[in-house]
Amino acid sequence: MFEARHTMDAPTTTSADNGTSGGGSWFTPRKMPPIEPSDGDQEMPDGRRPAVLRPVGRRAAGNRQHTAETGPAAPAPFTATEPAVPAPGTARGSAPSAPATATGVQDLGERIPGSASGPPEAPRTPSEPPQHEQRVPSQRSAPPPPDASPDAVLIRRTMAEVAPIADKVTSYFYALLFVRHPDLRPLFPAAMDAQRDRLLKALLTAAEHIDNTRVLVDYLQNLGRGHRKYGTRPEQYPAVGECLIGALSKYASTVWDGETEGAWVRAYTKISQVMIDAAALDELRAPAWWQAEVVSHDLRTPDVAVITVRPDQPYPFLAGQYTSVETPWWPRVWRHYSFASAPRSDGLLMFHVKAVPAGWVSNALVHRAGPGDIIRLGPPAGSMTVDHTTDSGLLCLGGGTGIAPIKALVEDVAEHGERRTVEVFYGARTDHDLYDIDTMLRLQQAHPWLSVRAIIDRQAHLQLPEAIREFGPWNEYDAYLSGPPGMIRSGVTMLRNVGIPAERIWHDSVEELVTVG
């Protein structure tokens, strides 16, 4: 039924230039060069070392597969909910394009329902933004390069052609993928409504910004590391690329030619190679996932819970980062959540989770999880972290559960013994939604350099980003935003307008980054 026009070999497991060059064709995998395994005391790109937590009930390496309690071993191979936005050692980005809710990076794709054994497909509902976590990620708000390469011009021409019929392209893409490669179907959730949007959108977004190497490589490296928990293998990438080009060539036929196809092949080769390389390197240094036991569950409001977990082995991360979470009730369905504290000496991790409509993972964590339950964690990601080499003031905007990583950043500054000015604006729709205001006020009392202001929409009749115009000036500050996608988008624009350079504005998710940039 479907004619196989594009056949590709698997990308290599490494690339000579870390994925920054295009490469004109597919080739067979080769082995990674020998690299000394890390002892856990990893160094971040900027020279800092993440906290290495003590082992807690460490399990043997061979026992990392799912148990009956946590579900099957590998979910969808290519999801766009990983983070992100830098995604990775990661760059800083903004929240994904989902309806605005008072959440942070947390449940980025919360509406991906189900697993192979999950319930029937649910009606499509708005995406659930990552709770706090602030979405995927973290990317710096930097504009794309001014001059587009010939390949980028051809790719964007294709994108413009298929934009009005994106649903058809998506449906045809998955039809090709599952008919030609039925062995991949069990790796995806049973209900594909949200997955359909995310996978193709991630591929197209990455291709469209193929020239923005600084941002794109960070994003893709983060995705590659995160996809290890799905059991993704290098030889699976060509199937996705083949079907992507098959769908685009069908629905962009009026602009499709040999040069356009070549541009897409080069772009996808570059995209997949960066991800493969990052995963291969990460495999030498860290597990694909961690198991973590819930040790406390504090229901702050009817739909917001503060959850503390104990990982089964050291979990190094930095304040401001996020991770992906899978529950035993929805195997193979992962959602992003930001860490709600700086690294602790006892190794415990804290998350703020808001249950949202049709949010299977968030509702399970808020209304079903309790002490003793076991969840799984992906690797840490995001670079919305504090630069301790400078003494610039910090302007922090946290909306809803977006206050979680902001609190972590404040704790991080305090632990470093710094007295730099930190201004926190905590936004919420009502008094009731300021579920963590007491914690923030206690921090303010303990640290004279910290100022905390609550911005309540229904009282001030002013949304959080606009409220900071009444204070300042802010042009000498580094800005951090975490919250609903709408707040991130308007916040970035407003911060630029008040004089903060784009390179000093930090937020989660590359998807928003490239959109806003």
Secondary structure, 3 states (H helix, E strand, C coil): CCCCCCCCCCCCCCCCCCCCCCCCCCCCCCCCCCCCCCCCCCCCCCCCCCECCCCCCCCCHHHCCCCCCCCCCCCCCCCCCCCCCCHHHHCCCCCCCCCCCCCCCCCCCCCCCCCCCCCCCCCCCCCCCCEECCCCCEEECCCCCCCCCHHHHHHHHHHHHHHHHHHHHHHHHHHHHHHHCHHHHHHCCCCCHHHHHHHHHHHHHHHHCCCCHHHHHHHHHHHHHHHHHHCCCHHHHHHHHHHHHHHHHHHCCCCCCHHHHHHHHHHHHHHHHHHHHHHHHHHCCCCCCEEEEEEEEEEEECCEEEEEEEECCCCCECCCCEEEEECCCCCCCEEEEECCCCCCCCCCEEEEEECCCCCHHHHHHHHCCCCCCEEEECCCECCCCCCCCCCCEEEEEEEHHHHHHHHHHHHHHHHCCCCCCEEEEEEECCHHHCCCHHHHHHHHHHCCCEEEEEEEHHHHCCCHHHHHHHCCCCCCEEEEEECCHHHHHHHHHHHHHCCCCHHHEEEECHHHHHHHC
